Amino acid sequence: MSMQGSSSLRVCVTGGSGFIGSWLLRFLLQRGYSVHATVKNLKDEGETKHLEALDGAASRLWLFEMDLLDPTSILAAVNGTAGVFHLASPLILDGLQDPEKELLDPAVKGTLNVLRAAKECGVGRVVLVSSQAAMIPNPDWPVDVAVNEDSWADVDLLKKLQLWYCLSKTLAEKAAWEFASKEGLELVVINPGMVLGPILPPFAGASVKILLHLLQGAQFDMDNLYIGSVDVRDVAQALILLYENRLAQGRHLCLERIERWIDFVAKLAELYPEFPVKRVEEDKQPWVVRAESPSKKLIELGLHFTPLEKLIKDTVESLKSKGYLK
């Protein structure tokens, strides 16, 4: 059943001021939804101003200050809504001082706190943003099969490699499925790759910054982290599809294509020869089986993915317009 245009419908979006969250709010408001959106700090205009400027925000957007480890603040935001989009989760790839405190607790305990609030408030459906980081690396995965929704990242290997962000997403998603199964909560999950595209907030997110630094000549070891990219607008549209289509179940890989890090950097260098992009000299991802249109479940729901070349160009244009690039 489509819910388009039902202005009476009210949903909650955690992490509403972020890269994906901002686009999701924009699209939800366009479709007539009323939205409770959470931010970390209501007094921070960097989180609130661009959201309050969205079409429809004046009459159908309410902002709530939320702490993932404070159940009371979560209940306030979720109460009175028919569905929850849970996006809020720290994304820190380096410079961690305390992985447990900075990443794992907010991701895992925070997710469970949101699901408990959803259950308590009688929410009909929860859409959780996980990540392809919860799918790889998986040493037991067949060598000739492209990664799909059946693949789970190896928790012990993630700990050994100290891939704390990947561990946080994996443990949070596992905990979510266990809770939903036990409590009878209607849950559906999306697993995006590296999210790029136009920036709505006043700041660039972690994935976009990686592309920015590549253009500036930096190099990154993404061999255990990367299997493809996706447009932020496609992710936001996919979230709405998963919420509105009650037949959608389980996990949903969200990638334009599955490729290797060497492929992505080569494409960036090819498109922007004027920038000092350093190509990857050695392909260290023989385990990644390349695939066109791997997100079959989302495509069957009607999602059309933005091609890689346009995705990169739109991201670079946005970086230029925001003053990150000349």
C-alpha positions as CSV (number, residue, x, y, z in Angstrom):
1,M,0.0,0.0,0.0
2,S,1.5,3.4,-1.0
3,M,1.4,6.1,1.6
4,Q,2.3,8.9,-0.7
5,G,0.6,12.2,0.0
6,S,-0.9,11.2,3.4
7,S,-0.2,14.3,5.4
8,S,-1.6,12.7,8.5
9,L,1.3,10.2,8.6
10,R,4.0,11.1,11.1
11,V,7.4,9.4,11.2
12,C,10.6,9.8,13.2
13,V,14.1,10.1,11.6
14,T,17.0,9.8,14.0
15,G,20.2,11.5,12.8
16,G,18.1,13.9,10.7
17,S,20.8,16.5,10.3
18,G,23.4,14.2,8.7
19,F,24.3,13.6,5.1
20,I,21.7,10.9,4.4
21,G,19.2,12.2,7.0
22,S,19.0,15.7,5.4
23,W,18.0,14.2,2.0
24,L,15.6,11.8,3.6
25,L,13.8,14.7,5.4
26,R,13.7,16.6,2.1
27,F,12.0,13.7,0.3
28,L,9.7,12.8,3.1
29,L,8.4,16.4,3.3
30,Q,8.0,16.5,-0.4
31,R,5.8,13.3,-0.1
32,G,3.5,14.9,2.5
33,Y,4.9,13.3,5.6
34,S,5.1,15.0,9.0
35,V,8.5,14.3,10.6
36,H,10.1,14.2,14.0
37,A,13.8,14.6,13.3
38,T,16.5,14.2,15.9
39,V,19.7,16.2,16.2
40,K,22.5,16.2,18.7
41,N,22.3,19.9,19.6
42,L,19.2,22.1,19.0
43,K,21.4,25.2,19.5
44,D,23.8,24.2,16.7
45,E,22.7,26.0,13.6
46,G,25.0,23.7,11.6
47,E,22.5,20.9,12.5
48,T,19.2,22.8,12.3
49,K,19.3,25.7,9.9
50,H,19.4,23.8,6.6
51,L,16.6,21.5,7.9
52,E,14.3,24.4,8.9
53,A,14.8,25.8,5.4
54,L,13.4,22.7,3.7
55,D,10.1,23.0,1.8
56,G,7.3,22.0,4.2
57,A,9.5,22.2,7.3
58,A,7.6,25.2,8.8
59,S,4.4,23.2,9.2
60,R,5.5,19.5,9.2
61,L,8.9,19.2,10.7
62,W,9.7,19.0,14.5
63,L,13.3,18.9,15.7
64,F,14.2,17.0,18.9
65,E,17.5,16.9,20.7
66,M,18.5,13.3,21.2
67,D,21.2,11.3,22.9
68,L,21.4,7.7,21.7
69,L,22.3,6.6,25.3
70,D,19.4,8.5,26.9
71,P,16.2,6.5,26.4
72,T,14.0,9.4,27.6
73,S,15.2,11.7,24.9
74,I,14.5,8.9,22.3
75,L,11.0,8.3,23.6
76,A,10.2,12.0,23.2
77,A,11.1,11.9,19.5
78,V,9.5,8.6,18.7
79,N,6.2,9.1,20.6
80,G,3.2,9.7,18.3
81,T,4.9,8.5,15.1
82,A,3.8,5.6,12.9
83,G,7.3,4.6,11.7
84,V,10.9,5.1,12.5
85,F,14.0,5.6,10.3
86,H,17.0,4.9,12.4
87,L,20.1,6.6,10.9
88,A,21.9,8.0,13.9
89,S,25.2,6.2,14.5
90,P,28.7,7.6,14.8
91,L,30.9,7.4,11.7
92,I,34.5,7.7,12.8
93,L,37.2,6.0,10.6
94,D,40.3,7.2,12.3
95,G,41.5,9.2,15.4
96,L,39.5,7.0,17.8
97,Q,40.6,7.3,21.4
98,D,38.1,4.8,22.9
99,P,36.3,2.6,20.4
100,E,33.8,1.2,23.0
101,K,32.7,4.6,24.2
102,E,32.9,6.6,20.9
103,L,31.5,3.9,18.4
104,L,30.3,0.6,19.8
105,D,28.1,1.8,22.7
106,P,26.2,4.6,20.7
107,A,25.8,2.2,17.7
108,V,24.7,-1.0,19.5
109,K,23.1,0.3,22.7
110,G,21.7,3.3,20.9
111,T,20.0,1.1,18.2
112,L,18.5,-1.1,20.9
113,N,17.2,2.0,22.8
114,V,15.6,3.3,19.6
115,L,13.9,-0.1,18.9
116,R,12.7,-0.3,22.5
117,A,11.2,3.1,22.1
118,A,9.5,2.0,18.9
119,K,8.1,-1.0,20.6
120,E,6.9,1.0,23.6
121,C,5.2,3.6,21.3
122,G,3.5,1.0,19.1
123,V,5.4,2.0,16.0
124,G,4.4,0.0,12.9
125,R,7.7,-0.3,11.1
126,V,11.3,0.5,11.6
127,V,13.8,1.0,8.8
128,L,17.4,0.7,10.0
129,V,20.4,2.1,8.1
130,S,23.1,-0.5,8.5
131,S,26.0,-0.7,6.0
132,Q,27.9,-2.9,3.6
133,A,30.5,-2.7,6.4
134,A,28.3,-5.3,8.2
135,M,28.8,-7.6,5.2
136,I,32.6,-7.6,4.7
137,P,35.2,-8.8,5.2
138,N,33.9,-12.4,5.2
139,P,36.7,-14.9,4.6
140,D,34.1,-17.8,4.4
141,W,32.3,-16.2,1.4
142,P,32.5,-18.2,-1.8
143,V,35.3,-16.9,-4.0
144,D,33.2,-16.8,-7.2
145,V,30.1,-15.2,-5.8
146,A,29.4,-11.4,-5.6
147,V,28.6,-10.2,-2.1
148,N,24.9,-10.2,-1.3
149,E,22.5,-9.9,1.6
150,D,23.5,-13.4,2.9
151,S,27.1,-12.2,3.7
152,W,28.0,-11.1,7.2
153,A,31.3,-9.5,8.3
154,D,33.4,-11.7,10.5
155,V,33.3,-10.2,14.0
156,D,36.5,-11.8,15.2
157,L,38.4,-10.6,12.1
158,L,37.0,-7.0,12.5
159,K,38.3,-7.0,16.0
160,K,41.7,-8.4,14.9
161,L,42.0,-5.7,12.2
162,Q,40.7,-3.1,14.6
163,L,38.0,-2.1,12.1
164,W,35.9,-0.5,14.8
165,Y,33.3,1.3,12.6
166,C,32.6,-1.9,10.7
167,L,32.3,-3.8,14.0
168,S,29.9,-1.2,15.3
169,K,27.6,-1.5,12.3
170,T,27.8,-5.3,12.3
171,L,27.0,-5.7,16.1
172,A,24.3,-3.1,15.9
173,E,22.5,-4.8,13.0
174,K,22.8,-8.2,14.6
175,A,21.4,-6.9,17.9
176,A,18.5,-5.2,15.9
177,W,17.5,-8.4,14.2
178,E,17.6,-10.3,17.5
179,F,15.5,-7.7,19.2
180,A,13.0,-7.5,16.4
181,S,12.6,-11.3,16.2
182,K,12.1,-11.6,20.0
183,E,9.8,-8.7,20.4
184,G,7.8,-9.1,17.2
185,L,8.9,-5.6,15.8
186,E,8.5,-5.0,12.1
187,L,12.1,-4.3,11.0
188,V,13.7,-3.8,7.5
189,V,17.4,-3.0,6.9
190,I,19.3,-1.2,4.2
191,N,23.1,-1.7,3.7
192,P,24.6,1.1,1.6
193,G,28.1,1.2,0.3
194,M,30.2,4.4,0.3
195,V,27.6,7.2,0.2
196,L,28.5,10.1,-2.1
197,G,26.5,12.8,-3.9
198,P,25.4,16.4,-3.3
199,I,25.8,17.8,0.2
200,L,22.7,19.4,1.9
201,P,24.2,20.1,5.4
202,P,26.9,22.8,5.8
203,F,29.5,20.1,6.3
204,A,30.8,17.2,4.2
205,G,30.4,13.7,5.7
206,A,33.2,11.1,6.1
207,S,32.7,9.4,2.7
208,V,32.6,12.6,0.8
209,K,35.7,13.7,2.6
210,I,37.5,10.6,1.4
211,L,36.7,11.6,-2.2
212,L,37.8,15.1,-1.5
213,H,41.2,14.0,-0.1
214,L,41.7,11.6,-3.1
215,L,41.3,14.6,-5.4
216,Q,44.0,16.4,-3.2
217,G,46.5,13.6,-3.7
218,A,45.9,11.5,-0.5
219,Q,45.9,7.7,-0.5
220,F,43.7,5.4,1.6
221,D,43.8,1.7,2.5
222,M,40.2,0.8,1.8
223,D,40.8,-2.9,0.9
224,N,38.6,-4.2,3.8
225,L,36.1,-1.4,3.6
226,Y,35.1,-0.8,0.0
227,I,32.9,-2.7,-2.5
228,G,31.1,0.1,-4.2
229,S,29.5,3.5,-4.1
230,V,25.9,4.9,-4.0
231,D,24.2,8.2,-4.4
232,V,22.9,9.7,-1.2
233,R,19.6,10.6,-3.0
234,D,19.3,6.9,-4.0
235,V,19.8,5.8,-0.4
236,A,17.1,8.3,0.8
237,Q,14.6,7.1,-1.9
238,A,15.4,3.5,-1.0
239,L,14.6,4.1,2.7
240,I,11.2,5.5,1.7
241,L,10.6,2.5,-0.6
242,L,11.4,0.1,2.3
243,Y,9.1,2.0,4.6
244,E,6.1,2.2,2.2
245,N,6.3,-1.3,0.8
246,R,5.4,-3.6,3.6
247,L,6.3,-6.6,1.4
248,A,10.0,-5.6,1.7
249,Q,11.7,-7.8,4.2
250,G,15.2,-8.5,5.5
251,R,18.4,-6.8,4.4
252,H,18.9,-4.7,1.3
253,L,22.3,-4.2,-0.3
254,C,22.4,-0.6,-1.7
255,L,25.1,-0.2,-4.3
256,E,25.1,1.1,-7.9
257,R,27.6,-1.7,-8.7
258,I,30.1,-3.9,-6.9
259,E,33.7,-2.9,-7.8
260,R,37.1,-2.7,-6.3
261,W,38.9,0.2,-4.7
262,I,41.4,0.2,-7.6
263,D,38.4,0.7,-10.0
264,F,36.9,3.6,-8.1
265,V,40.2,5.5,-7.9
266,A,41.0,4.9,-11.5
267,K,37.6,6.3,-12.5
268,L,38.2,9.4,-10.4
269,A,41.6,9.9,-12.0
270,E,40.2,9.5,-15.5
271,L,37.4,12.0,-14.9
272,Y,39.6,14.6,-13.2
273,P,43.1,14.6,-14.7
274,E,43.5,18.2,-13.5
275,F,43.6,16.9,-9.9
276,P,46.6,15.0,-8.4
277,V,44.7,11.7,-7.9
278,K,47.1,8.9,-7.1
279,R,46.0,5.7,-8.7
280,V,46.1,2.4,-6.7
281,E,49.1,0.5,-7.9
282,E,48.3,-2.9,-6.5
283,D,44.8,-4.6,-6.5
284,K,44.5,-6.1,-3.0
285,Q,40.9,-7.1,-3.4
286,P,40.8,-10.3,-5.4
287,W,38.1,-11.5,-3.1
288,V,35.7,-8.8,-4.5
289,V,33.7,-10.3,-7.4
290,R,32.6,-7.3,-9.5
291,A,28.9,-7.1,-10.4
292,E,26.6,-4.8,-12.3
293,S,23.2,-4.0,-10.6
294,P,23.9,-6.1,-7.5
295,S,21.0,-4.5,-5.4
296,K,18.4,-6.7,-7.0
297,K,15.9,-6.4,-4.1
298,L,15.8,-2.6,-4.3
299,I,15.7,-2.6,-8.1
300,E,12.7,-4.9,-7.9
301,L,11.0,-2.4,-5.6
302,G,11.5,0.3,-8.3
303,L,14.7,2.0,-7.3
304,H,16.8,3.4,-10.2
305,F,20.5,3.9,-9.3
306,T,22.5,6.9,-10.3
307,P,25.4,5.8,-12.6
308,L,28.9,6.0,-11.1
309,E,30.2,8.7,-13.4
310,K,27.3,11.0,-12.6
311,L,27.5,10.2,-9.0
312,I,31.2,11.3,-8.9
313,K,30.6,14.4,-11.0
314,D,27.7,15.5,-8.8
315,T,29.8,15.0,-5.7
316,V,32.7,17.1,-7.1
317,E,30.3,19.9,-8.2
318,S,28.8,20.0,-4.7
319,L,32.3,20.1,-3.2
320,K,33.1,23.0,-5.5
321,S,29.9,24.9,-4.6
322,K,30.6,24.4,-0.9
323,G,34.1,25.9,-1.3
324,Y,36.0,22.6,-0.6
325,L,37.4,22.6,-4.1
326,K,38.4,25.2,-6.7
